[in-house]
Amino acid sequence: MKSIIITSACLLLWAPVEATLYRSKTPPMGWNSYNYYNCNPSEDIMKTNARGLVDLGLADLGYVYVTTDCGWMARDRDSEGRLQWDAALFPSGGKALGDYIHGLGLKFGLYSGAGYYQCGSTDLPASLGFEEIDAQSFAEWAGDSLKYDNCYSSSRDTMADYVSPASTSPERHKKMASVLDGVDRDIAYFICQWGIGEDLGEWAPPIGNIYRISNDIYNAWRSVWRIANQVVPFYKSTTAGAYPDMDMLIVGLNALSLQEEKFHFGMWAINKSPLNIGAPTDPKLTPTASLDVLRNEEAIAINQDPLGKQARLVRRYTEEEWDIWAGELSGSRMVLGIANWKNDSQVVEFDLSASVNVSEAHARDVWAAQDIGAVSGLQKLELAGHEMRLLVLSDIVASTSPPTSTGQYYSAANATLSGGATEVSCGGADCVPAGSKVGDIYPGASVTFDSVVASSGGKRVLGVDFINYELALDSAWGWGSNTRNMTVAINGGRAKRWAFPISGGNWFESDKMLIEVDGFVAGENQIVFGASGNWPAPDLVGFEVFEVFE
């Protein structure tokens, strides 16, 4: 029995899948036809772009999977029920295309879906109910990977269903995993269920090489913000073997500025997303500067680091519109992504000890390809609009005075609730660490904590345990952001706003976000949490206070 090539942190198998699981070591890299050619691929298109990967040096950098996305198949299966390649578009057929791609030293990526029809069509067959015969065809064509989509999952009339039990259930994707494991070929399994339903980080890593965590990316800057907010909690399951798919790259599609393309590529790289090029591998169609972004060896090395650890959002400054992301790299190194979401340039300041527990280190600027030298203490960076400054820290000396918890936890269940805010009891290991939460924090509601003790006045870091599962699905095409906003006011001061990302796989899985607040006095303090604007805040589990030593 051959194995599915998967990446997973552990051997967690659903009952029907009994396999010796194989794990790829780094996130897959390659090229996919969809972002530029939509559901209109052809044999010439695939061969031209495969050849381009080689000619432009991209294959040598690791971009080896060449995936024909939606639109490759004929409307009718043959008399034995087998999928057929559209002869007008692919006159040589799938096996010959695979042979050509393999002849270039690349891998042959295939596409189908766990529904009645393929995405982007109304009648092209997908694999629901035909899993066994289709998996055998994929093996006979010498496919190396299968992107498995989720259109027409619950009916033949609705292409994108985000809510029905049939569509949100993982069982159809689990079935194909089990069937692929029985064929006489190792096939990497690329789950594309769009992150709908619940607990994706639990069920997908054991069976999938990569797993889509969001709705589709599209050609706009705001989709980078949306997807970045959805990938946040997958650090819990990402390791050398389990990789969250933030969708294909839009670098080179004339959708973003060059600065935004670097930001986009860097954000995908530090979060260990697969790197799938969506632009043509033709310098006449794709700007050279964009190709250079895709060919940046230092950024690629961060993505392909053997530890396979996803970066974490360690600080967010919503009103100021910038973040700090940090991730562990091999060789006792660290990557920092200082992300300016603001349209304009700005100067940002942060203390290495207070933000990432580093006393001193050697720093290298990835995009500038320059060694900065020794760094310590307060960092002051001037960032262009929509710039992510990527720094790799080495020779790190850990801080001896990082932010330290006061040791007291303030559970939302013990706060004073008003305006309809409601306490909810949680079962088992939910709503960590308090076992309960406060929800329904709509406009006009508040959660007030009195007698929050501080040893002195000034700034503090709050470790806020929150729950947000407001997924941007239908709203992904507009202004959906995967965030809920919450305000925090200290001792009657101005209520300041923070955008909280997705916290986990359901409305009971919490995460912690560290925020810096000012206005504390020595002794007892009052902290009030509330909603911002016309929308509800995330559910609140509680918080702890960290003393900051600068």
N, C-alpha and C positions, 0 to 999 in steps of 0.2 A: 504494500500500500504506500503510495507516494504522499508526501505531506504538502499542505498549503504552506507557502512561505508567509509567515506571520511575524509580527513583532508584538511581544507581550512581556509584561513584567513577571508574570506568574502563570502557572499551569491551571487556570480556572476553566474548566470545560463544562459546557452545558451537556446534558446527558446523551443526546444523540451523536455528539461529535466525539469519537474515540480515535485519537490520532497521536502520533509522535510529532509534536509541533516543532516546526522549523522557524527560527527567528532571523530576519535580516538585521544587520547590526546598526545601520544608519537609515535615515529617512530616504525613501526613493526619490530619484531625480529623473526628469525626462521632458518630453514634449507631448502636448495633447492638442488635437485638432479643433476643439470646440470654441475656444475664446475668439479665434479669428475667423474660422470657417463655419461656425455654428454647426448645424446638423447637415452639412453639405460636404462631407469629405469625398475624396476620390483617390484612385490608385496613384495618379500623377502627383496629387497634393501630398500624399503620405510619403511617397518616394523622394520627392523634392526636399521636403522638410527633414526627413531622415538623413539624407545626404548632407543637408546644411548643418546638422549637428556635428557631423564629422569635419566638414570643411572649415567651419568657424571655430574649431577647437573646443566646442562645448561637450562633445562626447568624452574627450580626455579629462574633463573636469568632473565627470560623473553623470551627466545628463544622458542616460542610456535607454530609458523606457520610451518607446514611440507608440502612442495610444490613438487608435482610430475611434473617436467618440461616436455619438449618435448619428444615424443616417446611413450606415454602411450596408444594411441588410435589405434583401428583397421583401416584398409584401407577403409572399406566400412561402411556407415551408415546403420541402419536397414530399414525395409520397410516403416517406418513412418518418416524416415529422421533423426533419433536420432544418436548422436555419440555413439560408442561402445568401451569399453575397450578391448585391445588386450588380448584375452583369454589365449594365451600361456604365456604372461608375467604377467597377473593379473587374475589368474583363479577364484578368489573370486569376482571380479568385483569392481567397484568404491564405491558402497554403503558400502560394507563390509570393504574396506580399510578405508573409513572415520570413520566407527564405531570403528575400532581398534584404530585409531589415537585419536578419541574422548575419548575412554576408558582410554587412558593414560593421559587425561587432556590437550591434545594438540588441535590445530586447523588444519583443513584439507584444504590444499591449492591446487587449481586446475590451469590448464594451457590451454590456447587456443590462437588464434591469429585473428587479423582483416584482414586476407587475405584468399586466396583460399586454401593454404596448410600450415601445421605446419612448423616451422623452423626446419632445419636439415633433411628434407625429400623431396621427389619429388611427393608424392601422399597421404600423411596422411592428412585428411581433417581438415581445420580450420573453423572459424565461419562466414566468410563473406557470407551474404545472408541467414544465418541460426541462426541469433542472438536470435530470440525468442525461438525457440525450444531448442537451446543449453543452454540458460540461465535457462530454465525450468529444463533441465537435471542437471545442476550444483546445483540447489536448491534441487532437488529430491535426489541427492547424499549427501546432507547435507554439501556442500562445504562452507567454511568460507572465502575464498578469491579466486580471479581469477587474475592470471598474464596474461595479454593480449598483445601478441607480435605483430610484424608488418611485418612478412615475406610474400612473394608472394602477396603483397598489390595491385599491379597494373596489374599483369599478372600471368599466370600459369607457366611461363618459367624463371622468374627472382626472385631469392629468396630475395636478399637484394637490394632494389631500394631506393636510397637516394635523388632523385631529382624530380621525376615525381609529378605532382599535386595530383594524386591519393594517392601516398604514403605519401607525406608531409602534406596532409590535415588532420585535427583532426576529421573530420566528422565520420569516421568509429568507432573511439574510443568513441566519444560522443554518437553514437547510442547504443553501448553496455551498456554504463552507463545508458541510459534511459530505456533500456529493463531490465537490472538487477534491476532497481528500482521498476519494476512492479511485481517481483516474491515474493513469500511468504517466504523470508529468507533474513536476512542481510548478504550481501557478500561484503567483502573488495575488492576494485577495484584497482589493481596494473597495471597501464599503462606502457607499455614497447614499446614506439614508437621511442626510441633511441635518442631523442632530435633533430630529423631532422625537417625541415620546419622552421617556425617562431613562436615566441611569446609563447613558451611552458609554461613559467611562468604565462601567462595570462589565457590560456584556460584549462590547466590541473588541477590546484589546486581545482577549484570548483567541479570537478567530480571525481577526483582520490584520493585514500588514499595515494599513492605514485606515482611518475612519473619519469621514467628513463630519465636522462639528457644527456646521452652519448651513444656512441657505446659500445660494450661489453668490459669488462675487460678481460685481458688474462694474462698468467703466466709469466710476466716480470715486473721488477721494473719500466720501463718507462711508463707502463700503469697507474701507480699511479700518476705520474707527469701529464700525459695527462688529466686524469679525474679531478684532483685537479684544473687544469686551466679552466675546463668547468663548475665546480660547483660555481665558484666565484660569478656571478651576481644573483644567486637565493636567496641571503639574502633578496632581494626585495619582495619575495613572501613567504618565509619560515617563519612559525610561528607555534604555537601550533595548528596544523590542516593542514599544507601544507608542505610535505616533499619531497625533491629532492632525487631520487634514484641514487646513484653512482655505482650501480651494486653489485653483490654478492662478498663476501669476498674471497680472495685467501690465507688467513691465513691457514696454515696446509697442503698446497699442495706441499711443497718442491720447491716452486717457488721463495721465498724470504728468506733472512737471518732472524734470529730472530729479529734483530734490525729493519729491514725493515718491518717485520710483525707488530711490535708495531707502527711504523710510519703509516703504512697503516690503521691499526685499529683506531689509534688516529685521523687521518685525516677524516675518515668516521664518527667517533663519534662526533667531534666538528662541523661538517657540517650538522649534524642531518639526515644523510642518514639512511635508514633502515639497520639493521645488519643481513644479511642472510648468514649463514655459508655455505661454499661450499665444505668443507672437510668432509670425513666420521667421524661419531661420534663413532669411534672405535680406542681405544688407540694403537692397533696393527698397524694401518694404519696412524694415525695422531700423530705426536710427542707430548709428554706431555707438553713441553714448549709452543707449539702452542695452545694447549687446554687452558693453563693458560692465554695466551693472550686473548682468547675469553671469559674467565671467570673473567677477571679483573673487579671487581665490581665498582671501582672508574671511570674507563673509560666508562663503561656502564652507570653509573649515569650521566655523562656529556651528553651522547647521549639522555638519557631518561629524562633530566631535564624538568620540567613542563612548563617552559617558551617557549620551542620549538624554540629558536632563533639560527639561523645559525651563525657560526663564520665568520669574515670578514678578508680578506687579508689586513693588515694595513701597512705593509712595505715589500718591495721586494728589495733584493740586488742580482741582476742577475749575475753579474760578480763574486761576492763572493759566489754565490750559496746558499743563505739562505733567509728565509722569516720569518715574524712574523704574526701570525694569532691571532685574539682576538674575544671572544664572550661573550655575557651577559648570566649569569646564575641566577637562582632564589636565593633569599636571599641576593640580592645586591652583588653577587659574579661575578667573571670574570674567564674565562679560557683563558690561553695563550698557543699557540702552536708555539714553536720556531723550525723551520724546516730546517734541514741541508740536502740540496739536493746533496751536494758534496760527492764523493766517499770516500774521506779521512776525518779524524777528523779535526776540526778547532775550534779556540776560537772566539766567537762572542761577541760583546758588544752592548748594547742598553740602552737608558735612559728611565725609566718607564714614566716619565712625558712627554718627547718628543714623545714617541711612542704610549702610551695608556692612557695618561692623568691621571696617577696615581701618587700621591705624596708619599704615603706609603701604605703598606698592609701586611697581613699575607699570606705567600705562602706555598703551599704543592705540592710536586713533586709526580705526580700520579703514574708513573711507578716504582719509587723507594719506594712508599708508606711511604714517610718521610715528616714530617713537617720541613720546612726550617726556619720558624720563620719570623721575621719582615724584610721586604725588602723595599728599597727606592733608588731613584737615579740611578746611573750607575750600570748595571748588566753585569757581565762577566761570560760567560758559555763556558765550553769546551764540544763540541758535538762530538760524534762518527760519523763516516761516515754513512749517511742515518739515522740519529737519529732525532726524533721529541721529544723535551722535553715538556712534558705536565705539566703545572703549574695551579693550581687553587688558585686564589687570593680572600681573604675574609677580612673583617674589612677594607675596602678600604677607603682611604682618597683621595678625588679628588685633582688633581693638581691645584694650583693657578697660574701656569705659563706655560700652554700648548702652543704649537706652535700657533701663532696668525697671521691671514691673514692681509696683508698690506691694504686690502680693495680695491685693484685695480685688475680687471680681464683683462687678455690679450687674446683676441679672435684671433684664427688662421686666421680669415678672414681679420684681419688688419695687418697681418704679410707680409713680403716680400717673395714671392714664386719663386722658381726656379726649373729647371730640370724637368718640367712637373707636379709638384704638382698643384692641381686644387681645387678651392673653390667650394663647393656644398651647395646650399640653402636647408634647411630642412623645412618641413611643421609642423604646429601644435606644439605639445610638443616634437618634435624630436630634437636630437642634443643638449640636455640640457648642459649648460645653455645659449649657444650663439645663438641657432637657425640656425647655419650653421656649416660646417666643412671643413677641407682640406683633400682631398683624393689623390690617385695616388702618394703617397710618395714612389716611387721606388728608387732603387739605383741611386745615382747621383742627386736626388731631395732634396730640403731642404726647411724648413720653418723657417725664421729668424725673431726674435723679437729684435728690438733695443730699447734702453731707458727703460729697465726694472729696476725699481728703488729699491735700497736697502739702509737701514740706515747705514749699516756698512759692512765690509768685512767678508769673511768666508763662513760657511755652511748655506744653506737654505733648506727648504722642499718645493718642488713643488707639488701642487695638480693638476695633469694632467688629464684633461677630454679627454677621448679617445673612439674610437669605433673599436671593433674587433669582427667580426663574422666569422672568418676563422675556421669553424668546421672541426675537424679531423674525417672524416667518412671513406672513402676508405683508407685514410692514417693512420687510427687508428691501423692497423695491423703492420705498420712499425714504422716510427719515427714522425708521426703526434703528435703535442703537444697542439693544441688549443691556440697557442700563435702567436703573431707577435712581432718582435723586433724593437725597436726604440732607436736611439742614441740621447744623449743630450750633447752639448758642451757649456761651459760657457766661455765667453770672449776669444775665440780662443784656449782654452785648449783642452785636449784630449777628443774626443767624447766617452762617456761612454754608455754602452748598458743596456737596460732593456727589459725583456720579459713581454709583456702585455697580460693578459688572456682574455677570452671571456668577453664582456662588457654587453651583454643583449640578447634580443631575435631577433635582426635583425641588419641590417647595419645602423640603425639610432638611436639605443638606446645606449646612452653613459653611462660610469661609470667613477669614479675618482680613480686614483691610486696615492698614496703619495710616492714620491721618494726623497732621500736626495742627494743633489748635493753640490759641493764645488767649490770655485774659484770666488765667488762674491767679488766685491769691493764696497766701499761706493759711492753712487751716481748712475749713469746710467751703465747698463750692457747689454751685447748682449748674447742672448740664441739662439742656432741653433738646430733644431730637424731634424733628417734624418733617412734614412733606414740603416739597418745593413746587411752586407753580400750581398747575391744575391736575397733577398726577400723583398717585400714591408713592410713598417711600418704600424701600425694601423692608421686609420684616426684620425686626431687631431682636437678637438673642441677648445681647449684653455687651459689656466692654470692660477692659482693664486700662489702667493708667500707667504709662511708662515715664519715668524721670529721664530727662535728656541732659547729658553731660557734654558740653562743647568746650 
